[in-house]
Amino acid sequence: MKIQNMIGVVLILAGGACIFSAQRIALRVSEGVNQVNTAQNQVDSSQKIFALNPVTKQLGQPLTQSAQERIDHAHEQIEKYSLLAKKIRMIGIFLLGVGLGILVWSYKKFRIRKHPRKN
């Protein structure tokens, strides 16, 4: 196997691995989104319960504030990892395309040398 073919195959494998990794990250992010949405709904319902009375509102604020801060931090993490997944997916598609291009170019170059066209 020629070096060009090996490089093409390695790039295709690397691109496939990047796309697979990006898909796994996106799956984990979507699971995290579901968990954060559930937690946000629970915090919202707790805030509504505590908001019924001014006294309970003062008591409930510190309880829900820490949970809300963690939810806000989780939203930042979700944005960070979804962007990372998109970048890895784009890199994977690029590597896959370059690897396929190298293989096709190498094959055509080989066929032209082996069987030159007759005029």
Beta strands, then each sheet from edge to edge (+ up, - down):
end
